[in-house]
Amino acid sequence: MLNRLNRILEKFMPVLTPMSVIIGVLITAWLLPFTFLVPWIFAFMTFSGSLNASFYDLKRVFLHPKPIIVCFIILHVVMPLIALGVGSLFFQGDPYTVTGLVLSFVIPTGIISLIWVSIYKGNVALTLTIILLNTMLSPLIITYSLQLLVGSNVQIDQWEMMSGLFWMIVVPSIVGMLMNQLTKGRVKQSLSPKLAPFTKIGLGLVVAINSAAVAPYLADVSWKLISIIVTVLFLAAVGYLIGWLVSKFIFQWKYEDLVAVTFNSGMRNISAGAVIAITFFPPQVSIPVISCMLIQQLLASCAGFLLNRFSTNKLEQKVVKTG
């Protein structure tokens, strides 16, 4: 029954987050009292995803680190700088919106990207490694990137943010990987499939609760809100495009690695971003992050369709070098 529920939820992933945003806005009064649960739900989601990886997986992928390094540069250097530039150009004098845009593209790639990489037959081990490294380093990456890029405009409590991220992301990741390692992978077959549907339900709950917290800003549909959504859509699409171009034309990686790098360059752990925005910043900062929730799954679906359509024959790709 749980497997069937999980398959149903996977089919509805493109519309799950937009619907959760709408629900959060509509029943704000009911959801706001449950805001305190968000970090705990997110920690559960991180733990569930980490059950699929072990320390051996990290070691194996580290033998061919180039895709990891490239993906990290795209995620944490190229895209944050592009987001800062675009935000400063179109939202001058609005430090909260600029901060929200930078936050949306400085947070790590999300466990949800693993689902899309699996659907399109990408390199799952590479994806898990990128996600886990991103996740475990995220307290440092997010805190110091925000301080460097927008710290002069918005007050940031570095240590409180790092502590929150450590308990919400790093600890659950290590516990999940340890369980995988100690059971020699058995937990991946026994427990992980049972938790999978609850992870997706948890994603919807996190999105809905966070949306309720910023409902007053989303309910007022203005040209500014529309411009923020369009800007986020553009930036997210650029992330996918850069990942695909670099993988296909510069390094000429095989199809599996191309899929992994493309999705991980474009997708973000937007639930974590929303939690950070709601917890540590004024509500206006969360508007770009919530906007990203509206389009992320739909954009991932489009990216998968285009990957299938414009990739060359997979049998030919398997003999291309992986770098």
N, C-alpha and C positions, 0 to 999 in steps of 0.2 A: 504493500500500500504506500509506504514512504517513497519507494522508487518511482511509483506511478505519479505521486504528487510532485516529486522532483522533476520528472520529465515534463509535466504540465507547466510547472513554474518556469522551466527553461524556455519553453515555447513563448511564454509571455514576458520574457526578460526585456525586450525592447520597449514595452509599454508599462512595465512594473513601476519604474521610478517616476515617470510623468504622472501616472495615476496616483502614486503615493503623495506627490507634491499637491495635487488637486485635493485629495482627501484631507491632508494636513491643513490646507487653507480653509476647507469647509467646516471642519470640526475642531477648530483651534481650541475652544474652551475645554473640550474633553481631553485633548492630548497634552496641553501645557503642563499639567501636574506630573506627567511622566518624564519630563526632561531629564531628571536625575538618572534615569535608566539607560540613557544613550551610551555613555562610556562602557557600561557593563555589557550591553548588547553587542557593541562593536568589539569588545575583547573576546566575546564568544565567537563572533564571525572570524576574527583573526586566528583564534585557536583551531577552529574547524578547518580552515584552509591550510594551516600549517601541518595538520595530520598527514597530508599527502606528500610531505617532503622529509628527507632525513639529511644528516650531516654528510652522508656519503654522496647524495645528489649534489651538494655544494662542491665537494671535492672533485667530482667527475666533470662538472661544467667548468670549473676553474682551470682545467687543463687546456681549454680553448676559450680564453677570457675576452677575446676581441668583441664579440657581440654584446657582452655585459658592459664593457667599457664604453662602447659606442652608445648604447641605450642610456647609460647613466649621463653621458654628456648631453644627449638630446633632452632628457628629462629634467636635469638639474642645472644646466648651463644655458643651452640654446633657447628652450621654451620659456623659462622665467625671464630671460632678457628680452625676448620678443614680446612677452606679455607686458613687461614694464614699459617698453617703448610704445606699444600700441595704446596701452592705458594712459600713459602720460600725454600722448598725442590727442586722443579723442575725449579724455575726461580730465582736462586741466583744471586745477583748483578743487578737485574732488579726491582727496587722499584715501578716503574709505573705499571708493570703487576701485581705484588703482590697486590698493592693498588686496582687495578681494580677488581681482584678476591675477595678481602675482601669486597669491595663496592657491588659487585654483590650479596653477601650473608649476608650483614648487612642491606640492605634496607628492608622495610616491605613487607609483603605479599600483593598481588595486588587485585584490584576489579575484575580482570579477573578470579581469582580463584572462585568467586561466580558463574560464568557461568558454570564452570566444576562441582562444587559441586551440582548445581541445576540439571544438566544433569544426574548425577549419584545418584540422590535422597539422597543427604547428608543433614546435619543439616544446613539449611540456616541461622537461627537466630544466631547460634554459629559462623558461617563463617562471618556474618556481624559484629558481636561484635569483633572478632579477627581483622578484617580488619580496623574497625573504631578506635579501641584502638591503633593498630599499626600505623595507619595514623596520629592520633592526637599526638602520642608520638614520631613520626619519627624525628622531628627536634632535639630532645634531643638524641634519640637513635643513629641516624646516625652520628651526629656530634661528640659525645663523644666516640662512639665505634671506629670510624676512628682515632680520636685523640689518643686513648689508644693503638690501634693495629698497626697503621702505621704512627702515627703523627711524629715520629722521622725521618722518611724517606722522607715524602712529606709535604710541607707547606700547612696548611689548615686554611682558614679564617673562624673560627667557627661562628662568629656572622653574617657574610654575608650569610653563608649557612643556619643557623637557620632561619634567616629572610625570605629568599627565600622559604624555605620549609613551613614556617608558612602561607604565603599568597597563596602558590600554593596548599597546602594540607589541613591544619587545618581549615582555614576560609571557604573554599567551603564545607567541611564536616559538619561543624556546621550549615551552612546555609541550606544545604539539609535536615539535621535531624530536624531542626526547622520547615521547611516547612511541613515535614511529620507529626510532632507533632501538629502543629497549624491547619492542615486540617484534623486531625484525620485519617490519612492514605489515604485520597482520592487522594492526589497527586501521590501516588504510582501507582494508576490505571489510572489516567488521563494524567499525564505528563511523568512519567518515561518510559512507553512503546514507547512514541513518540521520546524520546531522545536516546533510546537504540541503534538504528542503527548508529546514529551520534557519539555515544561513540566509537563504533567499528571502524568507519571511522577515528575518531580522533586518535585512537591507531595506525592505519596504517600511518597516517600523521606524528605523532611524531616519529615513528620508521624510516620512510623514511627521514625526515629532519635530524635527528641525524645521520643516516647512511651517509648522504651526507657530514656531517661535518668531518667524519673520513674516507671518501672514499679512500684517498691516502694510508691509512694503510691496508684497506680491499682489495683493488685492487691488491696489491702485495701478491699473495698467496705464502707463504713461510712455511718451516717446523715449524717455531715459531708460525705462525698463526694457523696452523693445531694443534699443541700441545696445544695452548690456548683453542681452540674449544673442543678438547678431554677432557682437564682438567675440563672445565666448564660443559660438559656433565656428567662427572663422579661425580662432586660435587653436581649437581642438582639431579641426580639419588639417591645419598646418602641421600639427604634431604627427598625425598619421602620414601625411605626405612626405615629411622629412624622413621618417623611419623607413618608409617604402623606397624612396629614392636612394638613400644611403645603402640600404641592404641590396637593392637590385642592380644599381648601376656603378656604385663605387667599389663595394666589396664582393658583389656577385655571389652572395650566399645562396645555399640551397633553399628550396621552398619552405621547409620546416622552420629554418632560422629566420627567413624573411617574414613569415607570418608572425612569429613570436616577437621580433623586434618592432614590426609595424604596429601590432596591437598594444604592446607595452609602451611604445612612444606616444600613442594617442590617448590611451585610457589612464585615468587617475583614480586613486582611492578617494573618490569624491565624498563618500560618507565620512571618512576621517577629516576631510577638509571642512565639511559642514560642522562636525563636532568641534573642531578647533575654532572656527569662525564664531560659533555661538558661545563657546566657553570663554574665549580670551579676547574677543574684539567687540566693538559696538555692532548692533544688528545690521547696519548698512553694509558692513564688510561681507556679510554672508550672502548678499543678493547675487553677486556673480557666481558664487559657489552653488547656490540653489539653482541658478539658471543652467549651470553645467549639468546638474542632475536631469533637467528636462530633456537634454539633447544627447547625453552620452551614449545611452544604449541604442538609440535610433541611429546615431552616427557610426557606432560599432557594427551594426547590422549592414549599413551601406558599405563600410570598409570591407567587410567580409565578402559581400557580393562583388565588389570591384576587384578584390584579390583573386577570386575565382575566375573572373572574366578576363583579366589582363595578365595573369601569370602564364608563363609558357608551360609546355608539357612537363608534368611532374617527373616523368621518367628521365628526361633530359636534365632536370634540375638536380637530381640525386648525385650526378657525377660532377657537378660544379663544386669548386672548392668552398670550404666553410670558413676559411680564414682561421 
